[in-house]
Amino acid sequence: MTNIAELSLREFIKQHISDVSEKYTNTCLTYFDAITSGKEEAYTTYADASLQIDKIYANKHDFAKIKSFMAMEEIEDALLKRELEMLFLSYQAKQIDEKRLEALIGLQNTIESTFATFRPEIDGKQYTDNTIEEILSTSTDSEEVKKAWLASKTIGSVVSHNVIQIVKMRNEVAQELWYENYHTMSLQLDEQDPEEISNLFDELDTLTRDAFIKEKNEIDLYLAKKFGIEKIDLMPWHYQNRYFQEAPKIYTIDIDKYYKDQDIVELSSKYYNSIGLPVTSVLANSDLYEREGKYQHACCIHMDKMGDVRIVCNIKPNTKWMNTQLHELWHAVYDKYLDEKTSYILRDPAHTFTTEAIAMMFGRFASNPQWIQDMLGISDDEKQKIADACFSTLRLEQLVSSRWMQVMYRFEKNMYADPDQDLNALWWNLVEKYQMMKCPEGRNEPDRASKIHVACYPCYYHNYQLGELLASQIYYYIIEHILKSNEYQFQSFYNMPKVGTYLKEKIFHAGRKYHWNTMIESATGEKLTPKYYAKQFVY
């Protein structure tokens, strides 16, 4: 018997895909052009393209149809119902006044353009983010690192007013849709229960706090000796990067030396070929090296949801950019190897944090002695010589980054709950509590606005930590169930195509056909749990 309701829904979806697919691709192309050129007109073009696609999802007549379909018991096909659920969430997020939407997109474009083209100054000379980070990580001069750190924060004052304005605009949007605030809305529309996420972060705080306290003491001892000062005199600029989001290099190992004469792109291509997931087409279309005006961070863009995937990097021959290259290419691989037979609407990763998990798991390999041996040919003796320091470094990185992510998650949650509070104080209270790093005496500047994610990629940062949890969960599953091994330290998955096959079949091909926890349980035998992260980095 013909199911009229399902036929009608399929026709609606077909028309929707026809309306949105070309505009989606155009939006991605204009964004790629904007961030790789840094041109103001390119950002304007991107904003216009974004508005066109947002207008589709803002269509109130179509949203009414979607709600009517949601009420129909006759729609029984599981994948069709899943498409409908995804459409409902996507449309509901845009059910706001068109002029408000235009203003929101325009303001975000202004902020992002400012970040992309801003260069901090020290003594009248402009510096790139890479150079600022180099000063912070290598200098032993307290005055020099202080100047670099302070210079890096000046972007906060430049964009602070606009950031507060856009936070309030986002809250107005959320409240118009009957959500408490934008943070709550963002999680729920992304199939995340705010209470569940907060419980995960509370549990993670409990799991990592004691271990971090011990490691933080070791960091402080090291840095005090490095700068020739007392521990009590350590300030934020002594911690070797702008936010203390990455671990200071306190262990006696120089992993950068293995990469300083290497072709990072060639190494990454060789690795992906070895596990049966070639990235030749991705690299050919990507923008990989820094230049004036270009976006200074890194990202991956799936241009058409049909396999045209590109990454943007600013590669230098060091461990950081080897990690970043692996990380971004794993985002690309996830997108590239989505099942082409899956409906356009479900042809996405199960969740943003599931693609982060894959990227993080493999990004860790940049400082893994087994990976370094497999890719660069170091001897067994050299591998053993660096093994303890490599693991200690990775463990420290994880503990430090997990505490930083506590700050970001809790800051955004509290900022959207009350954007009129003293946000400067909120920021530093969280930094002091979770990172145990003190605020410079008398400082009352909008340092929280200097982090681009707060302004331009809101309510997303917690997904990085969820990704880290899942990365460890998948890592242990692969070793135990795919490789049938109990060797957890010396693994790189190099030249193991069965790992690539597992990832394609159990994770990539699932797309967004299922709720993310359903996919995780199917792929690993358990729902998302922090126990493997703790097993790998805490105990």
DOZAPA-798051 format. One record per residue (C-alpha): residue number from 1; residue in one letter; y, z, x. Coordinates in pm, 1 decimal, padded with zeros to 6 digits. Example, Ala and Ser with C-alpha at 12.3 -4.5 7.8 and 13.67 -1.06 7.14 Angstrom:
// residues 2
(1,"A",(-00450.0,00780.0,01230.0))
(2,"S",(-00106.0,00714.0,01367.0))
//
This chain:
// residues 539
(1,"M",(00000.0,00000.0,00000.0))
(2,"T",(00345.1,-00091.8,00126.7))
(3,"N",(00558.1,00208.1,00209.4))
(4,"I",(00903.3,00105.3,00091.2))
(5,"A",(01076.2,00402.5,00252.2))
(6,"E",(00928.4,00330.5,00594.0))
(7,"L",(01006.1,-00040.3,00565.5))
(8,"S",(01364.9,00042.1,00478.8))
(9,"L",(01394.5,00282.9,00769.6))
(10,"R",(01247.0,00031.9,01012.5))
(11,"E",(01501.5,-00223.8,00900.3))
(12,"F",(01782.4,00028.5,00945.3))
(13,"I",(01660.6,00110.4,01296.5))
(14,"K",(01629.2,-00257.1,01384.1))
(15,"Q",(01990.9,-00316.0,01282.4))
(16,"H",(02104.4,-00005.8,01470.0))
(17,"I",(01939.3,-00122.6,01791.0))
(18,"S",(02098.8,-00464.5,01749.7))
(19,"D",(02439.9,-00300.8,01709.4))
(20,"V",(02410.8,-00051.9,01992.7))
(21,"S",(02205.1,-00210.3,02272.9))
(22,"E",(02461.9,-00460.6,02398.9))
(23,"K",(02742.7,-00206.1,02377.0))
(24,"Y",(02531.5,00049.8,02562.8))
(25,"T",(02470.2,-00192.4,02846.9))
(26,"N",(02837.3,-00284.7,02860.4))
(27,"T",(02932.6,00082.7,02877.2))
(28,"C",(02695.9,00138.1,03169.3))
(29,"L",(02823.9,-00169.0,03351.9))
(30,"T",(03186.9,-00066.0,03312.8))
(31,"Y",(03104.7,00289.2,03426.7))
(32,"F",(02926.1,00155.2,03734.6))
(33,"D",(03229.2,-00060.4,03812.1))
(34,"A",(03468.4,00231.8,03764.5))
(35,"I",(03291.6,00481.4,03988.1))
(36,"T",(03218.0,00229.9,04262.6))
(37,"S",(03570.3,00081.5,04268.9))
(38,"G",(03783.2,00383.9,04181.7))
(39,"K",(04029.9,00152.1,04008.4))
(40,"E",(04236.3,00299.2,03727.3))
(41,"E",(04197.9,-00013.4,03516.7))
(42,"A",(03820.2,00005.1,03557.0))
(43,"Y",(03819.2,00358.9,03418.3))
(44,"T",(04032.9,00239.7,03127.2))
(45,"T",(03784.4,-00038.7,03055.4))
(46,"Y",(03500.2,00211.4,03069.5))
(47,"A",(03680.9,00443.6,02827.4))
(48,"D",(03729.1,00156.3,02583.7))
(49,"A",(03361.8,00061.7,02609.4))
(50,"S",(03254.3,00423.6,02555.8))
(51,"L",(03470.5,00442.7,02247.5))
(52,"Q",(03305.1,00135.2,02097.1))
(53,"I",(02958.4,00281.7,02125.7))
(54,"D",(03072.9,00622.6,02005.1))
(55,"K",(03220.8,00458.9,01696.9))
(56,"I",(02873.8,00336.6,01601.9))
(57,"Y",(02743.1,00692.5,01601.3))
(58,"A",(03054.3,00816.4,01422.7))
(59,"N",(02985.3,00589.7,01123.7))
(60,"K",(02969.7,00827.0,00826.5))
(61,"H",(02806.9,00574.3,00594.0))
(62,"D",(02516.3,00522.1,00834.7))
(63,"F",(02485.6,00897.2,00891.3))
(64,"A",(02455.7,00947.5,00516.0))
(65,"K",(02170.9,00696.4,00515.3))
(66,"I",(02000.7,00881.3,00799.3))
(67,"K",(02025.3,01210.1,00611.1))
(68,"S",(01877.3,01047.3,00304.0))
(69,"F",(01586.7,00916.9,00513.2))
(70,"M",(01537.9,01267.9,00656.1))
(71,"A",(01482.0,01394.6,00299.8))
(72,"M",(01213.6,01136.2,00218.3))
(73,"E",(00858.5,01273.7,00215.6))
(74,"E",(00724.2,00916.3,00213.1))
(75,"I",(00809.7,00868.6,00579.0))
(76,"E",(00486.0,00978.1,00743.6))
(77,"D",(00452.2,00770.9,01061.0))
(78,"A",(00493.0,01021.4,01347.9))
(79,"L",(00678.7,00793.0,01589.6))
(80,"L",(00902.9,00660.4,01313.8))
(81,"K",(00988.6,01018.1,01217.0))
(82,"R",(01063.5,01091.7,01583.1))
(83,"E",(01302.6,00794.6,01599.4))
(84,"L",(01471.7,00925.1,01287.4))
(85,"E",(01509.5,01272.6,01439.2))
(86,"M",(01670.2,01127.0,01752.3))
(87,"L",(01906.6,00916.3,01542.4))
(88,"F",(02005.3,01219.8,01336.4))
(89,"L",(02091.6,01423.1,01647.1))
(90,"S",(02283.6,01135.0,01805.9))
(91,"Y",(02486.0,01062.8,01493.1))
(92,"Q",(02555.0,01423.5,01406.2))
(93,"A",(02719.1,01479.8,01744.9))
(94,"K",(02975.3,01208.2,01667.1))
(95,"Q",(03064.4,01291.7,01308.4))
(96,"I",(03424.2,01366.1,01393.5))
(97,"D",(03761.9,01218.6,01322.8))
(98,"E",(03803.2,00883.2,01500.1))
(99,"K",(04144.8,00969.8,01642.5))
(100,"R",(04007.1,01297.6,01776.5))
(101,"L",(03719.3,01105.7,01934.5))
(102,"E",(03958.7,00859.9,02099.0))
(103,"A",(04170.2,01146.0,02235.6))
(104,"L",(03862.8,01324.7,02368.5))
(105,"I",(03731.4,01017.8,02548.9))
(106,"G",(04074.9,00935.2,02684.6))
(107,"L",(04127.5,01283.7,02824.5))
(108,"Q",(03781.8,01296.2,02982.5))
(109,"N",(03846.8,00957.8,03141.7))
(110,"T",(04173.9,01088.4,03286.3))
(111,"I",(04004.1,01394.5,03434.1))
(112,"E",(03713.6,01198.0,03580.8))
(113,"S",(03946.5,00941.9,03732.7))
(114,"T",(04149.2,01222.1,03892.0))
(115,"F",(03838.2,01374.2,04048.1))
(116,"A",(03717.6,01037.2,04175.0))
(117,"T",(04039.6,00949.7,04354.2))
(118,"F",(04155.8,01296.2,04464.5))
(119,"R",(04147.9,01374.4,04836.6))
(120,"P",(04235.1,01729.4,04949.3))
(121,"E",(04489.1,01772.7,05228.5))
(122,"I",(04482.9,01995.0,05535.2))
(123,"D",(04801.9,02008.6,05737.7))
(124,"G",(04922.9,01686.2,05573.0))
(125,"K",(04603.6,01488.4,05637.8))
(126,"Q",(04368.4,01375.0,05360.3))
(127,"Y",(03995.5,01448.6,05375.9))
(128,"T",(03689.3,01332.7,05181.4))
(129,"D",(03448.3,01577.4,05021.1))
(130,"N",(03191.0,01488.6,05287.8))
(131,"T",(03436.3,01579.8,05563.9))
(132,"I",(03533.6,01906.0,05394.9))
(133,"E",(03165.9,01997.1,05370.8))
(134,"E",(03115.5,01909.9,05738.2))
(135,"I",(03396.6,02144.5,05839.8))
(136,"L",(03263.0,02427.4,05624.9))
(137,"S",(02907.4,02387.3,05751.0))
(138,"T",(02976.7,02340.8,06123.6))
(139,"S",(03299.1,02521.4,06217.6))
(140,"T",(03293.8,02869.6,06371.9))
(141,"D",(03669.6,02913.5,06328.5))
(142,"S",(03755.7,03138.8,06031.4))
(143,"E",(04102.2,02989.8,05997.7))
(144,"E",(03969.6,02633.3,05996.2))
(145,"V",(03707.7,02697.9,05727.1))
(146,"K",(03960.8,02892.8,05522.2))
(147,"K",(04197.6,02595.1,05523.4))
(148,"A",(03915.4,02357.4,05428.5))
(149,"W",(03794.9,02582.8,05146.2))
(150,"L",(04143.9,02636.1,05006.9))
(151,"A",(04213.9,02261.6,05026.8))
(152,"S",(03895.8,02187.3,04831.8))
(153,"K",(04015.9,02413.2,04549.2))
(154,"T",(04350.9,02241.6,04500.9))
(155,"I",(04194.7,01991.4,04261.2))
(156,"G",(04147.5,02289.8,04027.2))
(157,"S",(04520.5,02334.5,03981.1))
(158,"V",(04564.7,01958.9,03930.9))
(159,"V",(04316.4,01935.9,03643.7))
(160,"S",(04314.3,02292.1,03506.3))
(161,"H",(04546.9,02229.2,03212.0))
(162,"N",(04350.2,01922.0,03106.1))
(163,"V",(04020.8,02107.8,03141.9))
(164,"I",(04133.0,02386.9,02907.8))
(165,"Q",(04265.4,02126.7,02667.7))
(166,"I",(03938.0,01933.6,02660.7))
(167,"V",(03734.6,02254.1,02618.5))
(168,"K",(03937.5,02342.1,02309.8))
(169,"M",(03910.3,01986.3,02178.7))
(170,"R",(03532.7,01999.8,02219.6))
(171,"N",(03521.8,02331.1,02035.1))
(172,"E",(03724.1,02182.6,01751.8))
(173,"V",(03470.7,01900.6,01731.2))
(174,"A",(03181.2,02149.6,01721.1))
(175,"Q",(03342.7,02367.0,01456.3))
(176,"E",(03417.6,02061.2,01247.6))
(177,"L",(03040.7,02003.8,01249.2))
(178,"W",(02973.2,02368.2,01154.7))
(179,"Y",(02861.4,02488.5,01495.8))
(180,"E",(02988.6,02810.4,01651.5))
(181,"N",(03124.1,02629.6,01956.5))
(182,"Y",(03062.6,02327.1,02174.1))
(183,"H",(02815.3,02502.5,02405.3))
(184,"T",(02593.0,02604.6,02116.0))
(185,"M",(02620.7,02259.7,01961.4))
(186,"S",(02533.8,02083.8,02287.6))
(187,"L",(02213.6,02278.8,02334.1))
(188,"Q",(02097.9,02247.2,01975.6))
(189,"L",(02170.8,01876.5,01956.4))
(190,"D",(01969.1,01843.0,02278.5))
(191,"E",(01668.2,02013.3,02121.3))
(192,"Q",(01725.0,02342.5,02303.4))
(193,"D",(01734.9,02684.8,02141.7))
(194,"P",(02033.7,02873.4,02292.0))
(195,"E",(01850.1,03205.2,02267.4))
(196,"E",(01543.8,03062.6,02442.8))
(197,"I",(01756.5,02923.0,02725.7))
(198,"S",(01941.9,03251.7,02770.1))
(199,"N",(01610.5,03438.7,02778.6))
(200,"L",(01485.8,03203.7,03050.6))
(201,"F",(01796.8,03269.5,03258.0))
(202,"D",(01767.0,03644.9,03203.8))
(203,"E",(01404.1,03631.4,03315.1))
(204,"L",(01500.0,03421.8,03616.8))
(205,"D",(01771.0,03673.6,03707.1))
(206,"T",(01511.2,03949.4,03701.4))
(207,"L",(01264.8,03746.0,03909.0))
(208,"T",(01513.0,03646.4,04178.9))
(209,"R",(01760.4,03933.4,04207.5))
(210,"D",(01573.6,04157.8,04453.4))
(211,"A",(01462.9,03866.6,04669.8))
(212,"F",(01816.8,03731.2,04672.4))
(213,"I",(01963.9,04068.3,04772.3))
(214,"K",(01738.7,04073.0,05078.5))
(215,"E",(01818.6,03713.1,05169.4))
(216,"K",(02190.8,03764.2,05108.5))
(217,"N",(02187.4,04048.9,05359.9))
(218,"E",(02028.1,03816.4,05616.9))
(219,"I",(02289.4,03550.4,05538.2))
(220,"D",(02572.3,03799.8,05581.4))
(221,"L",(02436.4,03926.3,05913.1))
(222,"Y",(02407.1,03570.6,06039.9))
(223,"L",(02753.0,03461.5,05924.1))
(224,"A",(02924.5,03774.4,06053.3))
(225,"K",(02777.1,03707.8,06396.5))
(226,"K",(02862.6,03336.9,06377.0))
(227,"F",(03229.5,03402.9,06304.5))
(228,"G",(03259.0,03718.2,06514.2))
(229,"I",(03363.7,03938.2,06223.3))
(230,"E",(03227.7,04235.6,06028.7))
(231,"K",(03007.4,04178.3,05723.7))
(232,"I",(03271.1,04341.8,05504.8))
(233,"D",(03522.1,04075.7,05611.7))
(234,"L",(03313.6,03778.6,05497.6))
(235,"M",(03496.1,03559.8,05245.5))
(236,"P",(03389.6,03262.8,05028.0))
(237,"W",(03497.1,03011.2,05293.3))
(238,"H",(03244.5,03152.4,05539.4))
(239,"Y",(02941.5,03051.7,05331.2))
(240,"Q",(02921.8,02693.5,05463.7))
(241,"N",(03000.2,02504.3,05141.9))
(242,"R",(03258.7,02501.2,04867.5))
(243,"Y",(03070.9,02704.9,04607.8))
(244,"F",(02787.8,02882.7,04791.3))
(245,"Q",(02561.4,02660.9,04583.7))
(246,"E",(02364.8,02557.3,04891.9))
(247,"A",(02208.1,02791.6,05144.7))
(248,"P",(02382.5,02845.0,05478.6))
(249,"K",(02173.2,02726.0,05771.8))
(250,"I",(02065.9,03066.4,05901.8))
(251,"Y",(01730.1,02963.0,06041.9))
(252,"T",(01693.1,02809.9,06386.5))
(253,"I",(01595.4,02462.0,06283.9))
(254,"D",(01785.8,02137.2,06291.3))
(255,"I",(01625.5,01908.7,06036.1))
(256,"D",(01922.5,01671.7,06058.1))
(257,"K",(01803.8,01560.8,06403.0))
(258,"Y",(01505.2,01385.5,06246.9))
(259,"Y",(01733.4,01168.0,06035.8))
(260,"K",(02035.4,01104.3,06257.0))
(261,"D",(01899.6,00770.1,06386.7))
(262,"Q",(01705.0,00675.5,06075.4))
(263,"D",(01768.2,00423.0,05800.8))
(264,"I",(01763.2,00647.7,05492.8))
(265,"V",(01728.5,00351.8,05256.5))
(266,"E",(01434.2,00203.6,05445.9))
(267,"L",(01256.7,00540.2,05458.3))
(268,"S",(01294.2,00590.8,05085.1))
(269,"S",(01170.9,00238.7,05008.0))
(270,"K",(00864.4,00288.5,05228.5))
(271,"Y",(00780.9,00615.3,05055.5))
(272,"Y",(00800.0,00483.6,04700.5))
(273,"N",(00588.3,00183.5,04790.9))
(274,"S",(00321.5,00418.8,04927.9))
(275,"I",(00270.6,00589.4,04592.3))
(276,"G",(00270.0,00269.9,04390.9))
(277,"L",(00620.8,00297.4,04250.0))
(278,"P",(00830.3,00036.9,04436.4))
(279,"V",(01210.0,00061.4,04407.9))
(280,"T",(01311.8,-00269.2,04568.2))
(281,"S",(01502.4,-00392.0,04262.8))
(282,"V",(01677.8,-00055.6,04223.2))
(283,"L",(01802.0,-00055.2,04582.3))
(284,"A",(01910.5,-00418.9,04565.1))
(285,"N",(02150.5,-00347.0,04278.1))
(286,"S",(02275.0,-00004.5,04389.5))
(287,"D",(02591.3,00108.2,04569.8))
(288,"L",(02481.8,00332.9,04855.5))
(289,"Y",(02760.5,00396.2,05109.4))
(290,"E",(03098.0,00569.6,05094.4))
(291,"R",(03434.0,00393.7,05094.9))
(292,"E",(03791.1,00459.0,04989.4))
(293,"G",(03837.6,00534.7,04619.1))
(294,"K",(03467.2,00543.5,04538.1))
(295,"Y",(03302.5,00828.1,04345.4))
(296,"Q",(03208.1,01083.8,04609.8))
(297,"H",(02899.0,01229.6,04447.7))
(298,"A",(02571.3,01063.7,04345.3))
(299,"C",(02422.3,00948.1,04017.1))
(300,"C",(02166.2,00721.7,03855.6))
(301,"I",(02240.7,00480.7,03569.4))
(302,"H",(01987.5,00299.3,03351.7))
(303,"M",(02200.5,00000.1,03266.2))
(304,"D",(02007.0,-00153.7,02978.9))
(305,"K",(01705.5,00071.7,02903.0))
(306,"M",(01498.4,-00229.3,03005.0))
(307,"G",(01449.7,-00150.7,03373.9))
(308,"D",(01786.1,-00239.3,03532.5))
(309,"V",(01834.9,00094.4,03706.5))
(310,"R",(02096.1,00160.1,03974.8))
(311,"I",(02196.6,00455.7,04187.5))
(312,"V",(02531.0,00541.8,04344.3))
(313,"C",(02528.5,00739.6,04671.0))
(314,"N",(02741.8,00796.2,04979.8))
(315,"I",(02461.5,00796.7,05233.7))
(316,"K",(02486.9,00946.7,05577.5))
(317,"P",(02190.5,00993.8,05815.0))
(318,"N",(02126.3,01361.7,05749.2))
(319,"T",(01895.4,01588.2,05549.6))
(320,"K",(02138.3,01631.8,05261.5))
(321,"W",(02157.2,01260.8,05194.3))
(322,"M",(01784.9,01208.3,05250.3))
(323,"N",(01731.3,01468.6,04980.5))
(324,"T",(01994.3,01306.7,04757.5))
(325,"Q",(01847.6,00959.8,04808.5))
(326,"L",(01500.5,01079.4,04711.8))
(327,"H",(01647.4,01274.6,04420.9))
(328,"E",(01845.7,00987.3,04271.5))
(329,"L",(01565.3,00737.1,04325.9))
(330,"W",(01327.9,00961.3,04133.2))
(331,"H",(01570.2,00955.7,03842.5))
(332,"A",(01560.0,00578.7,03883.3))
(333,"V",(01180.7,00565.2,03901.4))
(334,"Y",(01148.4,00775.1,03585.7))
(335,"D",(01375.6,00529.1,03402.3))
(336,"K",(01228.0,00215.6,03559.1))
(337,"Y",(00872.1,00306.5,03466.4))
(338,"L",(00931.1,00415.6,03109.6))
(339,"D",(00684.0,00237.3,02884.3))
(340,"E",(00849.4,-00092.3,02785.8))
(341,"K",(00642.9,-00090.6,02466.1))
(342,"T",(00814.2,00226.8,02348.9))
(343,"S",(01086.6,00189.5,02087.9))
(344,"Y",(01437.0,00145.8,02231.0))
(345,"I",(01545.7,00473.2,02071.6))
(346,"L",(01264.8,00667.8,02240.0))
(347,"R",(01287.5,00483.4,02571.9))
(348,"D",(01443.6,00778.1,02754.0))
(349,"P",(01304.8,01072.5,02950.0))
(350,"A",(01168.6,01353.1,02734.2))
(351,"H",(01479.3,01550.3,02826.6))
(352,"T",(01751.1,01544.1,03086.4))
(353,"F",(01588.2,01836.2,03266.4))
(354,"T",(01246.5,01664.8,03281.1))
(355,"T",(01395.4,01381.3,03484.3))
(356,"E",(01577.6,01643.6,03692.1))
(357,"A",(01241.2,01811.4,03755.1))
(358,"I",(01087.7,01496.6,03900.4))
(359,"A",(01397.9,01430.4,04111.2))
(360,"M",(01404.9,01787.9,04240.3))
(361,"M",(01036.5,01808.0,04322.1))
(362,"F",(01058.8,01505.1,04548.2))
(363,"G",(01406.0,01579.8,04682.4))
(364,"R",(01254.7,01894.8,04833.7))
(365,"F",(01041.3,01673.8,05057.6))
(366,"A",(01340.8,01585.1,05276.6))
(367,"S",(01289.2,01916.4,05456.6))
(368,"N",(00911.7,01930.3,05419.3))
(369,"P",(00732.0,01912.4,05759.8))
(370,"Q",(00440.5,01716.4,05615.4))
(371,"W",(00676.4,01456.7,05468.9))
(372,"I",(00869.0,01437.9,05796.6))
(373,"Q",(00542.8,01381.4,05983.8))
(374,"D",(00416.8,01118.9,05740.1))
(375,"M",(00745.1,00929.2,05735.1))
(376,"L",(00874.9,00980.0,06090.8))
(377,"G",(00558.3,01039.0,06289.9))
(378,"I",(00622.1,01379.4,06444.0))
(379,"S",(00320.5,01542.2,06611.7))
(380,"D",(00097.2,01812.7,06465.5))
(381,"D",(00241.3,02058.5,06714.6))
(382,"E",(00595.2,01972.0,06607.8))
(383,"K",(00498.7,02003.7,06241.4))
(384,"Q",(00351.6,02349.9,06295.9))
(385,"K",(00648.3,02450.0,06508.6))
(386,"I",(00896.1,02383.7,06228.7))
(387,"A",(00676.2,02477.2,05930.8))
(388,"D",(00781.7,02842.0,05888.1))
(389,"A",(01150.9,02766.8,05931.2))
(390,"C",(01127.6,02471.5,05691.2))
(391,"F",(00968.9,02682.7,05419.2))
(392,"S",(01207.0,02974.2,05479.6))
(393,"T",(01496.3,02730.0,05453.3))
(394,"L",(01364.2,02580.6,05129.0))
(395,"R",(01300.2,02926.0,04983.2))
(396,"L",(01650.8,03033.8,05075.2))
(397,"E",(01795.0,02716.0,04922.4))
(398,"Q",(01614.2,02783.8,04597.5))
(399,"L",(01721.6,03146.3,04577.5))
(400,"V",(02083.4,03061.8,04657.6))
(401,"S",(02098.9,02770.7,04414.0))
(402,"S",(01933.2,02970.5,04135.5))
(403,"R",(02203.7,03235.5,04161.5))
(404,"W",(02474.8,02966.8,04159.5))
(405,"M",(02322.3,02816.0,03845.5))
(406,"Q",(02338.5,03157.5,03680.9))
(407,"V",(02715.0,03145.2,03738.2))
(408,"M",(02754.1,02794.9,03597.3))
(409,"Y",(02540.3,02856.0,03289.7))
(410,"R",(02702.5,03186.3,03200.9))
(411,"F",(03054.4,03064.6,03276.5))
(412,"E",(03026.8,02766.3,03043.8))
(413,"K",(02861.5,02974.0,02772.9))
(414,"N",(03141.3,03232.5,02785.2))
(415,"M",(03421.7,02979.7,02834.6))
(416,"Y",(03333.3,02790.4,02516.7))
(417,"A",(03286.6,03119.4,02329.5))
(418,"D",(03645.0,03216.3,02418.3))
(419,"P",(03854.0,02961.0,02611.3))
(420,"D",(04167.2,03179.7,02577.4))
(421,"Q",(04026.8,03462.1,02787.9))
(422,"D",(04118.5,03504.5,03155.3))
(423,"L",(03891.3,03230.9,03286.4))
(424,"N",(03992.1,03286.3,03647.2))
(425,"A",(03872.3,03646.7,03619.8))
(426,"L",(03558.2,03543.3,03429.5))
(427,"W",(03468.3,03298.9,03705.8))
(428,"W",(03504.0,03548.4,03987.2))
(429,"N",(03332.1,03829.9,03794.6))
(430,"L",(03026.6,03606.4,03757.0))
(431,"V",(03042.6,03492.3,04119.1))
(432,"E",(03053.1,03853.3,04235.4))
(433,"K",(02769.1,03962.1,04003.2))
(434,"Y",(02522.0,03678.4,04057.6))
(435,"Q",(02615.6,03537.2,04399.2))
(436,"M",(02741.0,03868.5,04538.4))
(437,"M",(03037.2,03696.7,04699.2))
(438,"K",(03375.3,03864.8,04666.6))
(439,"C",(03697.2,03710.7,04541.0))
(440,"P",(03974.9,03683.3,04801.9))
(441,"E",(04220.6,03966.6,04747.6))
(442,"G",(04500.1,03873.3,04509.9))
(443,"R",(04359.6,03527.3,04433.5))
(444,"N",(04430.2,03408.9,04079.1))
(445,"E",(04382.0,03033.5,04090.0))
(446,"P",(04173.9,02806.8,03860.8))
(447,"D",(03889.3,02770.1,04111.7))
(448,"R",(03645.4,02724.1,03821.9))
(449,"A",(03821.2,02393.7,03738.8))
(450,"S",(03751.2,02252.4,04085.7))
(451,"K",(03386.2,02192.1,03989.2))
(452,"I",(03365.4,01845.6,03833.7))
(453,"H",(03073.8,01939.8,03608.5))
(454,"V",(03282.7,02196.3,03419.0))
(455,"A",(03525.4,01926.0,03310.4))
(456,"C",(03328.5,01603.1,03294.5))
(457,"Y",(02962.3,01693.0,03243.9))
(458,"P",(02981.7,01992.6,03010.4))
(459,"C",(02693.4,02218.8,02912.2))
(460,"Y",(02450.5,02032.2,03134.8))
(461,"Y",(02423.3,02237.6,03451.8))
(462,"H",(02155.3,02474.5,03319.3))
(463,"N",(01924.6,02174.7,03302.6))
(464,"Y",(01918.7,02167.5,03681.8))
(465,"Q",(01758.0,02510.6,03682.9))
(466,"L",(01513.5,02422.1,03407.5))
(467,"G",(01432.0,02120.1,03619.9))
(468,"E",(01357.0,02343.2,03918.9))
(469,"L",(01118.4,02550.6,03708.8))
(470,"L",(00938.7,02241.1,03586.0))
(471,"A",(00934.2,02085.3,03934.2))
(472,"S",(00726.0,02376.7,04062.1))
(473,"Q",(00501.9,02363.6,03755.8))
(474,"I",(00428.6,01991.7,03803.6))
(475,"Y",(00391.0,02034.6,04182.0))
(476,"Y",(00117.6,02293.9,04139.1))
(477,"Y",(-00054.0,02087.8,03870.6))
(478,"I",(-00066.3,01777.0,04091.6))
(479,"I",(-00208.9,01968.3,04386.6))
(480,"E",(-00470.6,02153.9,04184.6))
(481,"H",(-00572.3,01893.9,03926.9))
(482,"I",(-00488.6,01551.4,04071.9))
(483,"L",(-00548.8,01612.7,04443.1))
(484,"K",(-00810.2,01886.6,04381.9))
(485,"S",(-00661.5,02087.0,04668.2))
(486,"N",(-00561.5,02443.8,04743.4))
(487,"E",(-00321.6,02340.4,05021.5))
(488,"Y",(00022.7,02403.4,04876.0))
(489,"Q",(00244.6,02391.4,05183.7))
(490,"F",(00151.6,02073.6,05368.2))
(491,"Q",(00186.8,01815.7,05093.2))
(492,"S",(00405.6,01506.5,05077.1))
(493,"F",(00205.6,01285.0,04834.6))
(494,"Y",(00268.5,01001.6,05082.7))
(495,"N",(00024.2,00712.2,05040.2))
(496,"M",(-00127.1,00874.1,04730.2))
(497,"P",(-00090.5,00619.3,04448.7))
(498,"K",(-00290.1,00842.5,04215.0))
(499,"V",(00011.5,01072.8,04207.6))
(500,"G",(00226.7,00779.9,04097.5))
(501,"T",(-00031.4,00688.8,03835.1))
(502,"Y",(-00035.7,01044.1,03697.9))
(503,"L",(00342.4,01055.1,03676.1))
(504,"K",(00359.4,00717.9,03500.0))
(505,"E",(00083.9,00786.5,03252.2))
(506,"K",(00147.1,01150.6,03167.1))
(507,"I",(00523.8,01186.9,03205.5))
(508,"F",(00717.0,00859.3,03233.5))
(509,"H",(00531.2,00664.6,02964.2))
(510,"A",(00569.9,00949.3,02715.9))
(511,"G",(00941.2,00877.7,02706.2))
(512,"R",(01100.2,01076.5,02428.3))
(513,"K",(00817.1,01029.5,02184.8))
(514,"Y",(00759.8,01404.4,02175.6))
(515,"H",(00960.0,01724.3,02208.6))
(516,"W",(01000.0,01807.8,02577.2))
(517,"N",(00775.8,02115.0,02562.5))
(518,"T",(00504.1,01914.2,02390.7))
(519,"M",(00517.0,01659.7,02673.2))
(520,"I",(00511.9,01934.1,02937.4))
(521,"E",(00209.8,02099.9,02777.6))
(522,"S",(00028.8,01766.5,02758.6))
(523,"A",(00107.9,01684.6,03123.9))
(524,"T",(00042.4,02027.5,03279.4))
(525,"G",(-00163.8,02223.4,03029.0))
(526,"E",(00116.7,02476.6,02965.5))
(527,"K",(00458.8,02490.9,02810.1))
(528,"L",(00755.0,02541.1,03043.3))
(529,"T",(00715.5,02862.8,03239.8))
(530,"P",(00897.5,03016.4,03537.2))
(531,"K",(00579.2,03161.2,03685.5))
(532,"Y",(00513.6,02867.7,03919.7))
(533,"Y",(00870.8,02874.8,04047.2))
(534,"A",(00828.2,03244.8,04120.7))
(535,"K",(00488.6,03179.4,04278.9))
(536,"Q",(00642.4,02916.3,04506.9))
(537,"F",(00971.3,03081.0,04606.3))
(538,"V",(00981.2,03452.1,04515.5))
(539,"Y",(00643.9,03615.6,04576.8))
//
